[in-house]
């Protein structure tokens, strides 16, 4: 599939609310108005027609570099969607918190970092987000090491081992279910082939 098709498909998949959110964040910058115009032009099409797009914007400088404009639009659309769904998705929210934790730690705001870690850990525990919890716990271990809290480090390492064990178990279950699913498909294909042979 061509990049143009990817962008067009993404635009056509957007809900009314997602489009409104994209326009809202794009309207903050005058420079982005050009991307909004391209967005509107593509959204108005039923089947993507680049020749028509170029004709529509004839005389504008960006037409010669339209692939650059489309690439940028694709990326800002994805960022817009990520931001829009961030509030709805527990995983997105806690991943954002993970970024905040890293920033706060690097800035040396260890107290604020610790508070953010605790909040993120609670979300992970409630939602059983083991893989993300493991990453967040690594930041807590860094904080504990700074404070020389060795007994707490030992306890946290136990939790990390527990998480790894659970993740390994989940992977084993996935492997087994994949094997079972594969065998079911093979059996179904064998039955179908036998029916075809019988008819012939």
Secondary structure, DSSP 8 states (H G I E B T S, - for coil): --HHHHHHHHHHH--HHHHHHHHHHHTT-STTHHHHHHHHHHHH-SS--HHHHHHHTTT-GGGGGHHHHHHHHHHHHHHHHHHHHHTT-HHHHHHHHHHHHHHHHHHT-HHHHHHHHHHHHHHHHHHT-HHHHHHHHHHHHHHHHHTT-HHHHHHHHHHHHHHHHHHHHHHHHHHHHHHHHHHHHHHHHHHHHHHHHHH-
